[in-house]
Amino acid sequence: MINPVWLRTFCTLVETGHFTRTADKLFMTQSGVSQHIRKLENSLSVTLLVRDKKRFTLTDSGRTLYTRGCDILQSMTNLATEVGEDPADAGEVRLMSPGSVGLKLYPRLLDLQQAHPLLALDYRFAPNPDIERALLDDRIDIGLTTRKPNEPGLHWEAVGEESLLLVMPKNLPHPDWAALQTLGFIDHPDGQHHAEILLDANFEEFSQHSFNSLPRRGFSNQIGLILEPVSRGLGFTVLPRHAVEAYPARSLVCVHELAFPVMETLYLVSLFGREQPARIHTIATEIKKQLGTPLEA
């Protein structure tokens, strides 16, 4: 291991060509400069300088060390600068959210990235439990969840709301419990969570029998495809509003207004106690700005 202080003294000596000038430049004594050179030669077991009274010439080893040493010292300076910098508009940000809110946020965050090209977004869609686990495993920087995290190592704040909707095939009558039982449920990664919130508030039978009493007619983990089986008459589902609004074949499904509307709170989640770099605050600020308006807008 080369001592960087000795290396800097050596490179400065080569550049000035004089022990006294080197001592003045580094605020050292001339004997201190000589000691650094001897210690460097001893640590490398080579001769770096051939001294002739007040003059010196470099050996082959000395020339090699000077060339490579200058690069090393410059790299160390650059590294110190990079470590000390905390730009608000550059660097990678890793985040996850459920698919529905992601359909709203991802295009808006890409707009932000276009304005600040040195930002890099790693945006993934996932259900609530996967987002919490990714945060605890340090695989993402921030996450959005549709339920308040239970893990003690996570910090959260409510940043918005989104309504949950009962979606059925087109032209079916207004739903009652018997109709839902006959039709069956199209499940998705947050399907049980969404169904339990909305159906429990509107159907007494659901409270009595729970989610498992619903026949399951299918499952999709792709946010853009969850309504495809619904549009074909294969079942019903419960989804956040923006996922429904984003479905291209909206005319083939029917959203039913229920007696007791349910709003789902959106939480911005991060690791508790972690100091976030400025770029994370930039993204978090934009998320709060976007979720401060109705998601269906």
N, C-alpha and C positions, 0 to 999 in steps of 0.2 A: 504494500500500500504506500503510495507516494504522499508525503505530507504536502498539502496544497499551499501552506505558507512558505515552505522551503522552495516549492516549485515556482511560486510567484516571484520570490526573491531572485531565483536563477534567471527567469525569463526577463525580468526588469534589468538585471545586470547585463544580459546579452544586448538588450535594446539600447541601454545607455552607454555600454562599452567602458564603464568606469565604476570602481567600487565606491568612490566618494559620492558621485552623482546618484548612484543607486541608494546609498544610505540616506541622502537628503530627500530623495523622492519618496522613500518608504518610511521616513521619520525614524531611522535606525542609526546605530553607530556603524562605522566601517568594519569594526571587529565583529559586530553582529551579523553583517552581510557575509563575511568570511565563514563564520560558524555555520550559517544556514547552508552554504555551498558544501562545506565539509560533511555536514550531516546528511545532505542529499546524496553525495558521492558514496558515503559509507552505507547508506540504506540500499543503494542500487549496486554496490560493489563494482563501480566503474569510475574512471577519471573523466570528468566533464570539461575541465579547463587545463590548459598548459600555461602556467604563470611565467611571466618574464618581467620582474620588477613590478612596475605599475600597470603593465599591459598583460593581456592574456589572449589566447586563441582557443577556439573550441575544438575538441576532439570529435571524431565521428559520432560517438555516443552523445556528446554535448549537442551537436547539430540536430540529431534525431530527437533528443528530448525537448529541445527548444521548439521544433516544428510541431511535434505532437502536444507538447505542454501548452502552447498558446491555444490550440484547439480545445484542450481540456478546460483551461481557465475560462475561455469564452463560453463554453457549454455550461459551466458552473454559474457564470454570471447570468446567462439566459434562463437557466433553471430557477435561480433565485427570483428573477423578475416574474416568470410565469407563475411560480408558487404564490407570490405576493399579489398577483392580479386577481380581481374578482369581477369580470365584466358582466354587466346585466343583459347583454345581447349576444353572447357567444358561448358555445359549449353545448353538451348533450343534456337533454332532460328526458328522464324515463318516467312514464306515467301509465296508469291503467284506469279504466272506468267501465261500468256496464255499457252494453252496446247502445242503448237508446240515447243516453246523454252524450255518448261518444259521437253519434251521428250529428249532433248539433255542434259539439265542441271542435272536433277534428278539423273541419274546413276552416273554422275561425282561427284556430291555432296555426294552420298552414298559411293563412293570410299574414299572421304575425311573423312567421318564419320568412316569408317572402320579403317583408320589410326589413328583416334582420337575418341575412343569409348565413351568418356564422352560427346561428342557433341550429340545433339538430334535435328533432323530435323522435322519440321511440314511444309510440302510442299503441297500446294493446287493449283489446276489449276482453273483459273477464267478469265472472260473477263475484259477488261480494266476498265469499270466503277466500277465493284465490287472490284477490287484491290485498286482503289483510296479510295473507301468508307471504306474498311477494314483498310487502313492506318490511315485515319482520326478518325476511331472509336477505334484505338489502339488494333486491333485484330491481326495484323501482325507487324513485325519489318521492313521488306523491301519488295519491290515488283518490278516486271519487267513489264513494259507496252510497247505496240507497238504504243503508241501515247504520245505526250508531255502532261503531266498533266496540267489541267486548274485551279485546286484548289490552292488558294494562300498559304495554309498551307503545301504544299508539296515541297520538294527539289528533283531535278532530275538531272541526267547526262546521256548523250548518251554513251552507252557501246558496241554497236555492230549493225550489220545490218543483215537482212534476206530477201531474195527475195520472192515475191509473185508470185504464179503460177495459171494459168487457167487450171483446170482439167476437162476433159470430158470423157465419156465412150469410150472404145476402138473402133478403126476403124471408127470413125466418121470423116467427112471431116474437113479441116481447118475451124475454126469457123468464121462466119460473124454474124452480128447482128440478121439477120433473124433466123439463126440456134440456137442462144442463146435463142431467144424468143420462138422458138418451143420447145426446150428442157426444159427450166425452171431451176430455181435456187434451189440448196440444201443449205439451210441456216444453220448457226451455230452462237454461241454467238458473234463472231466478224465478221460475214459474211458480213453485210452491210458495215462495216468499210473497210474490205479488198476489196470488190467488187467496192466500190466507188473510191478507190485509183487506182486499176489496170484497171478497165473497162473505167473509165473516161479518162485515159491516152491513150487508144487504140481504143475507139469506139465513134465516133462523136454522134451517136444516143443516147448513154447513157447520154452524157452531155445534150442532149435536153430533155430527158424524165425522167431521174433520176432512182434510185434503185427501186422505187415502180412500175416502168413499167415492171419489170421482173416478170413473173409468178413464184410463189413459189411452188416447188414440194415436199418439205420436210424440216425437221429440226432435227439436233442432237446436243446435248451438250457434247457428248463424243468424244474427239479428235481422238480416234482410230477407230471410227465408221462413221465419217462424209463422208468418201469416199465409204462406203458400198453401199448406194443407187446409187452413181455415177457408180460404177462398174456393177450395174445391169441395167444400161441404163435409170435410172429414172430422171436424171438431171445432171447439171454441178455445179461446185463450184469454189471458189477462196480460196486457203490456202497457208500458209507459206511453204517454201520448205521442212523443216525438217519433218513436219507432213506428207507430201507426201512421202518422202523417207522412213519414218517409217511404211507406210502402207504395211501389209504383202502380199496383193493381187495386188501388183503394176502392174502386167502384164495385169490386167483387166481394167486399166484406161490409159488415154493418157494425157500427159502434153504438152500443146501447147506453143511454143515460140511465143511471140507477138513482134510487131515492136518496142514497147517502154517498155523495162523491167522496173520494179518498185522494188526498195529496201525499205524495211520497217525498220525504225530505232528502236532499242531497248533501252529503258530507265530504268535505275536503280533508284528507287524512294523510298524516306523515308520522315518522318515527318521533316518539316523545324525546325531547331534550337535544335533538340534533340541530346544530346551526346550519341552515341551508344557504348555499351560495346565491349570489344575486340573480342568476339566471332562473333559479327555481321561483324566486319571488316574482320575477317578470311573468312567468307562465301562470302562477297562482293568481296574480292580479288580473290577468286577462280572463281566467276562468270565472272569477267572481264577477267581473264586468259582464260576461256573457250570460251567466246564470241569474243576473239581477233583472233580466227581462223574461217574460213568459216563454217557456220552451216551445209553445206552439206557434209563436210569432214568426 
